[in-house]
Amino acid sequence: MRIDTSARMFASLAVLAVTGAPLAAYAATTPTEATAAQAGKSKKEAMASWPAEKQTAYAGWPEATKAYFWTLSSKRQKLFWGLADTDKVTLSGMTKDEQDKAWARIEGGGGAPKGSGQE
């Protein structure tokens, strides 16, 4: 099932890349100083619980990709880890509309992956 989900995510991002969708910097809203301090602490706490290989992979991402990761829901963060690093960078560089379309494809429109037994 993991291979099927990863393959679907990769295929969805590949389709978006081939369609000529322009990449744009992700524009996140600026949190207040207090919110930023709390978010920084939460990030550090979350990262401390990750295995070493996950921490190493995260450290290799561009800053924009790291920032984008923290804007995702926990469900999408888990799916994000299943993407290849190049796809993570591509997704984080898309416009909000393009990201929404990509996530709709990645999540399969809410349906279970074919062959998962949950159709």
VENPE-V991322 format. One line per field, one symbol per residue. phi: phi as a letter, one per 40 degrees, with the letter a starting at -180 (. if undefined). Layout:
phi: ???
This chain:
phi: .ccccccccccccccccccgcccbccbccccccccccccccccccccccccdccccccccccdcccccdccccccccccdccccdccccccccccdcccccccccccgggccddgcgbc
